[in-house]
Amino acid sequence: MERKIRVLIAKPGLDGHDRGAKVVARALRDAGMEVIYTGIRQSPEQVVNAALQEDVDIVGLSILSGAHNYLFPEILRLLKEAGMNNVILFGGGIIPDEDLKTLKSLGVAELFTPGTTTQRIIEFVNNAVHEKWEKEKDINKA
């Protein structure tokens, strides 16, 4: 049986607008992935705890509140603190261009802005997780 990609989609912070997160979650599910959606107004700790409990490969954050410069780094920090360095973090929302580069330099794998197709997000998740699995296979062989 083929291994399924496990994705956590989360809406951290106080923003309650979750239509985009639900669209992405459904598209990933329809593409054959196992998707866990945490719902709105999650703390960084809740997001990381859910990722740990659900044993996910990748976490996607939807942030429209302007708190991206706090939430992404905090979730990255908590993932590392929990020993989950191999979990990929990506996201999307209203993020100014100058912040995109900064967040990627901190370790966010990819960021999607309004107008991105769900197909582009599906391709990214598939590619990123399959690359991760290949690296894990190589490490386990060594």
N, C-alpha and C positions, 0 to 999 in steps of 0.2 A: 504494500500500500504506500502510495506517495505521501510524503510528509507535507502537511498543510502549514502555510504561513499563518502565524498567530499575531494579530494586530490589536493594539489597544488604541482607541480613539478617545481623546479626553478634551474637555472644555474647562481648563483651569481658570481661576480668577472669578471676578464678579460678573463677567459678561454672560448674559442669558440668551444670546442669539445663536442658536445651534443648528440652523438649517444647513449651512455648509458642512458642518461636521457630520450630520446625518446623511447628507448626499454622498460624501466621501465614504462613510462607513458602509452604506448600501452598495456602492460601486465596488468596493473591495470584497465585500461578501459575495456579490454577484460574479466576481472574478474567481471565486473558489477559495477565498481565504476565510479563516475563522476570525471573526471580528467581535471584540468586546467594546461596547460604548459605555463610558462611565456616567454620562449625563452631565448636566451643567453645574457650575460653581464648585469645582473640585479644588482642593488645596494641593500644592505640590506633593505633600506627604501622601495624600489619598491616591494621587496618580501613580506614584512610585510603588505604593503598597499594592495597588491593583495590578501593576505590571509584574511584580514579584509573585503574587498569588496566582495569576493567570499564566505565568511562565511564557510571556510573549517574546517574540523576536524583535518587534519594532513598536515604537510608540509614536502616534501622531497627535499633535496638539493643534487646536483651533483657537486662535487668540485674536479678538477684534477690539479688545479693550484698551490697547496701548501699553499693556503691562508686559510685553514680550521681552524687554530687556531685563526684567526681573525673573519672569516665570521660566523661560528656557534655561538660563544659567542655573537657577535653583533646582530645577528638575534634573539637569545633567549632574549637578553636585550630589543630589540625593541618590541618583542611580549608581554613581561611583561609590558612594558611601555604603550602599547596600550590596556592593560587589557585583553589580550588573553592568560592567564595562562593555559587555558584548551586545547590549540592547541598543538598537539604533533609534535615534530621536530625529523626527522630522516634524514639520508643521506648516501652517498656513494662516493667512488672515491679512489684516491691514498692517503691513510692516514697511516702513520707509526704506528706500533703497540703501541709505547709508547704514541702516541697522542690519540689513541682510548679510553683508560681509562680516560684520563684527560677530554676529551670532554663529555664522558658519565657522569662523576662526576659533570659536570656543568649543566646537564639536557638534553642532547641529548639522545633520547630514544633508538636509535639503529643506528649502522653504518655498512655498507656493503662494502666489499672490492672486487676487481676484482675476478671473478670466482663464485660469489654468484648467485644462480639460481633465475630467476624471481619468481618461485613458493615460494621460501623462503621469498622473499620480500612481495609477496601477502599475505602469511600467517601472517607475522609480522603485516602488516597494518590492516588486518581483526581483528586479536586478540587485537591489541593495541586500535583500535577505539571502538570495542565492549566492552572492559573493561572500557574505558572512558565513554561510554554511560551508562553502568551499575552504575558507580559511580555517574554520574549526576542524574540518576533516584533516587538513594538512597538519595542524597542531597535534591532533590525536594520533596521527601516524608517527610523528617524531618521537 
